[in-house]
Amino acid sequence: MSTKNWKPEVQTANDEKWYGNSLVFATKKEAEYSAKDLFDRWHLCVGYRAVETDDPVNYRIDWDSRTMVAVENEITPAS
């Protein structure tokens, strides 16, 4: 069973596509927070969401300061 990670995405006016950035979070809550943060800062956004991905986690939310923090990907040693 693989663990799914989450990417934030936003949708802009007059466009059916969704757009993401390189951020990947371990939880849906973190990705939604990041997507809403971007949505709130961009004037042309009409929607935001979090989508599942197999990409490795590279960010987390520090909930105390409400900031995004880059994390190093841990490599699991082969058994």
PEBELSUL-V629384 format. One record per backbone hydrogen bond with DSSP energy under -0.5 kcal/mol. CO is the residue of the C=O (numbers start at 1). NH is the residue of the N-H. If there is no record, write none. Layout:
{{CO:NH} {CO:NH}}
This chain:
{{5:53} {6:25} {7:51} {8:21} {9:49} {10:19} {11:46} {11:47} {12:15} {17:12} {19:10} {24:58} {24:59} {25:6} {27:31} {28:32} {29:33} {30:34} {31:35} {32:36} {33:37} {34:38} {35:39} {36:40} {37:41} {38:41} {38:42} {44:13} {47:11} {49:9} {51:7} {53:5} {58:71} {60:62} {60:69} {61:63} {62:66} {62:67} {67:62} {69:60} {74:76}}
